[in-house]
Amino acid sequence: MDINIVFQIAAVGILVAVLNQVLIRAGREEQAMMTTLAGLVVVLFWVIEYINELFTSVQTLFRL
């Protein structure tokens, strides 16, 4: 696993947190929630490859 993915996830988390706070202070709670959900979806798309690789490794390990 590459360490860059950890830094990318952290960067998205920080960016989403800042945007969320700015939007909430501006009275835009709906946009803040949508920003949070969009950040979650982006990170899930990045992580899904690693989850697939994990399941493949477990299947190979236990010969399923």
KOLGULO-935797 format. One record per atom (N, C-alpha, C): residue in three letters; residue number from 1; x, y, z; atom name. Coordinates in steps of 0.02 Angstrom, whole numbers. Each point is the difference from the previous one (the first is absolute). Example, Ala and Ser with C-alpha at 12.3 -4.5 7.8 and 13.67 -1.06 7.14 Angstrom:
loba residuo:ALA&num:1&u:660&v:-284&w:390&atomo:N
loba residuo:ALA&num:1&u:-45&v:59&w:0&atomo:CA
loba residuo:ALA&num:1&u:45&v:60&w:0&atomo:C
loba residuo:SER&num:2&u:-18&v:53&w:-36&atomo:N
loba residuo:SER&num:2&u:42&v:59&w:3&atomo:CA
loba residuo:SER&num:2&u:-39&v:55&w:37&atomo:C
END
This chain:
loba residuo:MET&num:1&u:42&v:-59&w:0&atomo:N
loba residuo:MET&num:1&u:-42&v:59&w:0&atomo:CA
loba residuo:MET&num:1&u:45&v:62&w:0&atomo:C
loba residuo:ASP&num:2&u:-19&v:46&w:-41&atomo:N
loba residuo:ASP&num:2&u:39&v:61&w:-7&atomo:CA
loba residuo:ASP&num:2&u:-21&v:51&w:53&atomo:C
loba residuo:ILE&num:3&u:49&v:35&w:28&atomo:N
loba residuo:ILE&num:3&u:-14&v:49&w:53&atomo:CA
loba residuo:ILE&num:3&u:-35&v:61&w:-28&atomo:C
loba residuo:ASN&num:4&u:5&v:11&w:-65&atomo:N
loba residuo:ASN&num:4&u:-31&v:60&w:-30&atomo:CA
loba residuo:ASN&num:4&u:-76&v:-1&w:8&atomo:C
loba residuo:ILE&num:5&u:-31&v:-59&w:-1&atomo:N
loba residuo:ILE&num:5&u:-73&v:-3&w:7&atomo:CA
loba residuo:ILE&num:5&u:-21&v:25&w:69&atomo:C
loba residuo:VAL&num:6&u:41&v:-12&w:51&atomo:N
loba residuo:VAL&num:6&u:-15&v:23&w:67&atomo:CA
loba residuo:VAL&num:6&u:2&v:77&w:2&atomo:C
loba residuo:PHE&num:7&u:50&v:29&w:-32&atomo:N
loba residuo:PHE&num:7&u:5&v:73&w:-2&atomo:CA
loba residuo:PHE&num:7&u:-57&v:30&w:-41&atomo:C
loba residuo:GLN&num:8&u:-20&v:-33&w:-54&atomo:N
loba residuo:GLN&num:8&u:-55&v:25&w:-40&atomo:CA
loba residuo:GLN&num:8&u:-65&v:-1&w:39&atomo:C
loba residuo:ILE&num:9&u:-12&v:-53&w:37&atomo:N
loba residuo:ILE&num:9&u:-61&v:-5&w:40&atomo:CA
loba residuo:ILE&num:9&u:1&v:54&w:55&atomo:C
loba residuo:ALA&num:10&u:58&v:10&w:30&atomo:N
loba residuo:ALA&num:10&u:5&v:52&w:52&atomo:CA
loba residuo:ALA&num:10&u:-12&v:69&w:-30&atomo:C
loba residuo:ALA&num:11&u:26&v:13&w:-59&atomo:N
loba residuo:ALA&num:11&u:-10&v:65&w:-32&atomo:CA
loba residuo:ALA&num:11&u:-74&v:11&w:-16&atomo:C
loba residuo:VAL&num:12&u:-33&v:-51&w:-25&atomo:N
loba residuo:VAL&num:12&u:-72&v:7&w:-15&atomo:CA
loba residuo:VAL&num:12&u:-38&v:11&w:65&atomo:C
loba residuo:GLY&num:13&u:18&v:-34&w:53&atomo:N
loba residuo:GLY&num:13&u:-33&v:9&w:65&atomo:CA
loba residuo:GLY&num:13&u:8&v:70&w:26&atomo:C
loba residuo:ILE&num:14&u:59&v:28&w:-5&atomo:N
loba residuo:ILE&num:14&u:12&v:68&w:24&atomo:CA
loba residuo:ILE&num:14&u:-39&v:50&w:-42&atomo:C
loba residuo:LEU&num:15&u:3&v:-9&w:-66&atomo:N
loba residuo:LEU&num:15&u:-36&v:45&w:-46&atomo:CA
loba residuo:LEU&num:15&u:-75&v:-1&w:13&atomo:C
loba residuo:VAL&num:16&u:-28&v:-60&w:7&atomo:N
loba residuo:VAL&num:16&u:-72&v:-7&w:12&atomo:CA
loba residuo:VAL&num:16&u:-18&v:31&w:68&atomo:C
loba residuo:ALA&num:17&u:41&v:-10&w:50&atomo:N
loba residuo:ALA&num:17&u:-15&v:28&w:66&atomo:CA
loba residuo:ALA&num:17&u:0&v:76&w:-2&atomo:C
loba residuo:VAL&num:18&u:48&v:30&w:-34&atomo:N
loba residuo:VAL&num:18&u:2&v:73&w:-5&atomo:CA
loba residuo:VAL&num:18&u:-60&v:26&w:-39&atomo:C
loba residuo:LEU&num:19&u:-15&v:-31&w:-58&atomo:N
loba residuo:LEU&num:19&u:-57&v:21&w:-39&atomo:CA
loba residuo:LEU&num:19&u:-65&v:-8&w:39&atomo:C
loba residuo:ASN&num:20&u:-5&v:-54&w:37&atomo:N
loba residuo:ASN&num:20&u:-59&v:-13&w:40&atomo:CA
loba residuo:ASN&num:20&u:-10&v:56&w:51&atomo:C
loba residuo:GLN&num:21&u:52&v:19&w:35&atomo:N
loba residuo:GLN&num:21&u:-6&v:53&w:50&atomo:CA
loba residuo:GLN&num:21&u:-17&v:68&w:-31&atomo:C
loba residuo:VAL&num:22&u:30&v:15&w:-57&atomo:N
loba residuo:VAL&num:22&u:-14&v:63&w:-34&atomo:CA
loba residuo:VAL&num:22&u:-73&v:2&w:-22&atomo:C
loba residuo:LEU&num:23&u:-23&v:-55&w:-29&atomo:N
loba residuo:LEU&num:23&u:-70&v:-1&w:-24&atomo:CA
loba residuo:LEU&num:23&u:-50&v:3&w:57&atomo:C
loba residuo:ILE&num:24&u:15&v:-33&w:55&atomo:N
loba residuo:ILE&num:24&u:-45&v:3&w:58&atomo:CA
loba residuo:ILE&num:24&u:-4&v:71&w:28&atomo:C
loba residuo:ARG&num:25&u:57&v:33&w:5&atomo:N
loba residuo:ARG&num:25&u:1&v:68&w:26&atomo:CA
loba residuo:ARG&num:25&u:-37&v:49&w:-47&atomo:C
loba residuo:ALA&num:26&u:-2&v:-18&w:-65&atomo:N
loba residuo:ALA&num:26&u:-35&v:43&w:-48&atomo:CA
loba residuo:ALA&num:26&u:-74&v:-17&w:-3&atomo:C
loba residuo:GLY&num:27&u:-22&v:-49&w:39&atomo:N
loba residuo:GLY&num:27&u:-70&v:-18&w:1&atomo:CA
loba residuo:GLY&num:27&u:-21&v:-47&w:-56&atomo:C
loba residuo:ARG&num:28&u:48&v:-35&w:-28&atomo:N
loba residuo:ARG&num:28&u:-13&v:-46&w:-56&atomo:CA
loba residuo:ARG&num:28&u:10&v:-72&w:24&atomo:C
loba residuo:GLU&num:29&u:-43&v:-22&w:45&atomo:N
loba residuo:GLU&num:29&u:7&v:-67&w:28&atomo:CA
loba residuo:GLU&num:29&u:-8&v:-55&w:-52&atomo:C
loba residuo:GLU&num:30&u:-46&v:10&w:-48&atomo:N
loba residuo:GLU&num:30&u:-12&v:-51&w:-51&atomo:CA
loba residuo:GLU&num:30&u:62&v:-10&w:-44&atomo:C
loba residuo:GLN&num:31&u:32&v:56&w:-20&atomo:N
loba residuo:GLN&num:31&u:60&v:-5&w:-40&atomo:CA
loba residuo:GLN&num:31&u:57&v:-31&w:40&atomo:C
loba residuo:ALA&num:32&u:2&v:14&w:64&atomo:N
loba residuo:ALA&num:32&u:52&v:-29&w:43&atomo:CA
loba residuo:ALA&num:32&u:-7&v:-76&w:2&atomo:C
loba residuo:MET&num:33&u:-63&v:-23&w:6&atomo:N
loba residuo:MET&num:33&u:-11&v:-73&w:1&atomo:CA
loba residuo:MET&num:33&u:18&v:-32&w:-67&atomo:C
loba residuo:MET&num:34&u:-17&v:34&w:-54&atomo:N
loba residuo:MET&num:34&u:16&v:-27&w:-66&atomo:CA
loba residuo:MET&num:34&u:76&v:-2&w:-12&atomo:C
loba residuo:THR&num:35&u:35&v:50&w:26&atomo:N
loba residuo:THR&num:35&u:73&v:0&w:-5&atomo:CA
loba residuo:THR&num:35&u:30&v:-58&w:38&atomo:C
loba residuo:THR&num:36&u:-26&v:-13&w:59&atomo:N
loba residuo:THR&num:36&u:23&v:-56&w:40&atomo:CA
loba residuo:THR&num:36&u:-13&v:-66&w:-35&atomo:C
loba residuo:LEU&num:37&u:-59&v:-8&w:-28&atomo:N
loba residuo:LEU&num:37&u:-16&v:-62&w:-36&atomo:CA
loba residuo:LEU&num:37&u:43&v:-8&w:-62&atomo:C
loba residuo:ALA&num:38&u:14&v:54&w:-35&atomo:N
loba residuo:ALA&num:38&u:42&v:-4&w:-60&atomo:CA
loba residuo:ALA&num:38&u:71&v:-20&w:19&atomo:C
loba residuo:GLY&num:39&u:26&v:26&w:54&atomo:N
loba residuo:GLY&num:39&u:67&v:-19&w:23&atomo:CA
loba residuo:GLY&num:39&u:2&v:-74&w:19&atomo:C
loba residuo:LEU&num:40&u:-53&v:-24&w:32&atomo:N
loba residuo:LEU&num:40&u:-3&v:-71&w:18&atomo:CA
loba residuo:LEU&num:40&u:-1&v:-44&w:-61&atomo:C
loba residuo:VAL&num:41&u:-38&v:19&w:-51&atomo:N
loba residuo:VAL&num:41&u:-5&v:-40&w:-61&atomo:CA
loba residuo:VAL&num:41&u:67&v:-2&w:-36&atomo:C
loba residuo:VAL&num:42&u:35&v:56&w:-3&atomo:N
loba residuo:VAL&num:42&u:66&v:3&w:-33&atomo:CA
loba residuo:VAL&num:42&u:48&v:-47&w:35&atomo:C
loba residuo:VAL&num:43&u:2&v:2&w:66&atomo:N
loba residuo:VAL&num:43&u:46&v:-42&w:38&atomo:CA
loba residuo:VAL&num:43&u:-19&v:-74&w:-9&atomo:C
loba residuo:LEU&num:44&u:-64&v:-15&w:0&atomo:N
loba residuo:LEU&num:44&u:-21&v:-70&w:-10&atomo:CA
loba residuo:LEU&num:44&u:21&v:-26&w:-69&atomo:C
loba residuo:PHE&num:45&u:-4&v:42&w:-51&atomo:N
loba residuo:PHE&num:45&u:23&v:-22&w:-66&atomo:CA
loba residuo:PHE&num:45&u:75&v:-14&w:0&atomo:C
loba residuo:TRP&num:46&u:38&v:38&w:38&atomo:N
loba residuo:TRP&num:46&u:72&v:-13&w:4&atomo:CA
loba residuo:TRP&num:46&u:15&v:-64&w:38&atomo:C
loba residuo:VAL&num:47&u:-37&v:-14&w:52&atomo:N
loba residuo:VAL&num:47&u:15&v:-55&w:45&atomo:CA
loba residuo:VAL&num:47&u:-27&v:-67&w:-26&atomo:C
loba residuo:ILE&num:48&u:-48&v:2&w:-45&atomo:N
loba residuo:ILE&num:48&u:-32&v:-62&w:-22&atomo:CA
loba residuo:ILE&num:48&u:50&v:-47&w:-34&atomo:C
loba residuo:GLU&num:49&u:50&v:27&w:-33&atomo:N
loba residuo:GLU&num:49&u:51&v:-43&w:-31&atomo:CA
loba residuo:GLU&num:49&u:38&v:-39&w:53&atomo:C
loba residuo:TYR&num:50&u:17&v:33&w:54&atomo:N
loba residuo:TYR&num:50&u:37&v:-33&w:54&atomo:CA
loba residuo:TYR&num:50&u:-43&v:-52&w:36&atomo:C
loba residuo:ILE&num:51&u:-64&v:13&w:6&atomo:N
loba residuo:ILE&num:51&u:-45&v:-49&w:31&atomo:CA
loba residuo:ILE&num:51&u:-5&v:-62&w:-44&atomo:C
loba residuo:ASN&num:52&u:-5&v:10&w:-66&atomo:N
loba residuo:ASN&num:52&u:-1&v:-56&w:-46&atomo:CA
loba residuo:ASN&num:52&u:64&v:-40&w:4&atomo:C
loba residuo:GLU&num:53&u:56&v:34&w:4&atomo:N
loba residuo:GLU&num:53&u:65&v:-34&w:7&atomo:CA
loba residuo:GLU&num:53&u:3&v:-40&w:65&atomo:C
loba residuo:LEU&num:54&u:-27&v:28&w:54&atomo:N
loba residuo:LEU&num:54&u:-1&v:-35&w:64&atomo:CA
loba residuo:LEU&num:54&u:-41&v:-64&w:-5&atomo:C
loba residuo:PHE&num:55&u:-61&v:4&w:-29&atomo:N
loba residuo:PHE&num:55&u:-41&v:-60&w:-6&atomo:CA
loba residuo:PHE&num:55&u:32&v:-53&w:-45&atomo:C
loba residuo:THR&num:56&u:34&v:22&w:-53&atomo:N
loba residuo:THR&num:56&u:35&v:-47&w:-43&atomo:CA
loba residuo:THR&num:56&u:57&v:-35&w:38&atomo:C
loba residuo:SER&num:57&u:35&v:38&w:40&atomo:N
loba residuo:SER&num:57&u:55&v:-30&w:40&atomo:CA
loba residuo:SER&num:57&u:-27&v:-50&w:51&atomo:C
loba residuo:VAL&num:58&u:-56&v:17&w:31&atomo:N
loba residuo:VAL&num:58&u:-29&v:-46&w:50&atomo:CA
loba residuo:VAL&num:58&u:-24&v:-64&w:-35&atomo:C
loba residuo:GLN&num:59&u:-31&v:7&w:-59&atomo:N
loba residuo:GLN&num:59&u:-22&v:-59&w:-37&atomo:CA
loba residuo:GLN&num:59&u:59&v:-44&w:-19&atomo:C
loba residuo:THR&num:60&u:54&v:30&w:-22&atomo:N
loba residuo:THR&num:60&u:59&v:-38&w:-19&atomo:CA
loba residuo:THR&num:60&u:32&v:-33&w:61&atomo:C
loba residuo:LEU&num:61&u:1&v:35&w:55&atomo:N
loba residuo:LEU&num:61&u:30&v:-25&w:60&atomo:CA
loba residuo:LEU&num:61&u:-36&v:-62&w:26&atomo:C
loba residuo:PHE&num:62&u:-66&v:3&w:0&atomo:N
loba residuo:PHE&num:62&u:-40&v:-56&w:26&atomo:CA
loba residuo:PHE&num:62&u:-23&v:-47&w:-55&atomo:C
loba residuo:ARG&num:63&u:21&v:13&w:-62&atomo:N
loba residuo:ARG&num:63&u:-17&v:-42&w:-58&atomo:CA
loba residuo:ARG&num:63&u:-75&v:-11&w:-7&atomo:C
loba residuo:LEU&num:64&u:-37&v:55&w:0&atomo:N
loba residuo:LEU&num:64&u:-73&v:-4&w:-6&atomo:CA
loba residuo:LEU&num:64&u:-21&v:2&w:-72&atomo:C
END
